[in-house]
Amino acid sequence: MTRMEDWHFPAAYDQSYLPDPLSPYWFPHRETMDPEERNAAVLERLREVMEYAYATSPFYRRTWDAVDLEPADITSFEAFEQVPVVTKDEMRASQHDHPPFGDYLCVDESEIHHIHGTSGTTGMPTAFAIGRRDWQVIADNHARILWGMGVRPGDTVFVAALFSLYLGSWGALAGAERLHCRSLPFGAGAQGMTARAVTWLARTRPKAFYATPSYALRLAEVAEQEKIDPREFGLQVMFFSGEPGASVPTVRRAIEDAFGATVIDCGTMAEMTPFMSASATAGTPDGMLLWQDIVWHEVCDPTTFRTVPFGAEGTPVYTHLERTSQPMIRLASNDLTRWVMEDNPCGRTYPKLPDGVYGRIDDMIHIRGENVYPTEVDNYLRSVEHYGGEHRIVVRRTGSMDEMIVRAECTLADGQRAEFERRTGAGLQSLLGVRVTVESVDADTLERAEHKSRRVVDEREHTRR
Ligand code: 8LQ
């Protein structure tokens, strides 16, 4: 085996390194090597990361001692799959008992370089502490993945996401900086900012753009209102994280058509930063590749947390291979996806999520014995003529029956909408297997997301919402 480029734990990358300009790969060997050889190296690394966590974190020591597990036991992936998963509730409890970062910090507080967090709208926020050296490694990882998307030194990268607690924008920026790009940290979320983004995009004509998919669609609408064709921005690569969308076929097409750029899906979870470790590439633009030498991605049965075979559906479980601050070891995502192992046109030998991550298990709507993903509704509506671009899904109980109402924007005049409602309701019903009442509303009347969309309103008392 030729030596894997810069493969050490703790990771440290040569900050002056840039690949051969003609190479599609940042690390040709690591990216295209025999996956079995890579897995063998990863298995050793997993043991190393666990030894580190066992020695530096009361949280992991407590969890593993309780099931009689020692890092040295991890001699096979089968053994690794028995490592208990970490849940968000456990992290919240650890931060409650050991504020503010929990007893899985693993580095001295003086090492902390950035603090981020969840928005905390649905409970106690979680704090993410990232060490100084880790931040550099994250930047290197993201630069490498951006290189895979076709972004090169000197390209302008426009970051149109919240610069706040949200890690998405900062992570994209760190990668662009390390790649020696011209970074344009535009941000998002302030009053009037979307119209200003249109002006700045038209003036600076960046090569690459980062946001949430919802926000890109919003931006296209605002550009249209400003009488500017978003294709005039000249964007070539648009990469997205934060929510499903870039792999939802009709959403993806709408973005591609509006901007005339390649759409790239990426993103795992903020805790898992370098969160771009699941990402498509210029040569394999569909779905997401799992860059297994940065983060170890498993797709697991959601009850046993054992990996499912390639081809099957499951929930992603993530393990950091290069983080020393708050390393996550088998973090349960609660998302849903399907994975495959096939030859990728770009030549990288990573497994792939061909349909991206389609949603969260707890966002799935259970109605009259059927499971409905909100992304299925989104995907369908965007294929319907006269759909106005935004909707809400309302689930309520009337008497003993659950009913689903889709409130959809319609571009037709008021008197002409009955046929739109009937046809759309029938289409959704045959797709989802449940009766759906469609109520149309005027176009551009439902609020658009500047960040991640929240379209489900579940009014039933027995549900969590
Ligand atoms: N989530 C994130 N990226 C997704 C994608 N590409 N497809 C489908 N769902 C996706 C900072 C990065 O954007 C990651 C991020 O958004 O972190 P968060 O805020 O912790 O949210 C993580 C959740 O967003 C995931 O569990 C997915 O449900 C979704």
Residues whose N, C-alpha, C, O or C-beta is under 5 A from the ligand:
A	BS01	8LQ	L167 G168 F240 S241 G242 E243 P244 D265 C266 G267 T268 M269 A270 E271 F275 S333 D335 V357 R360
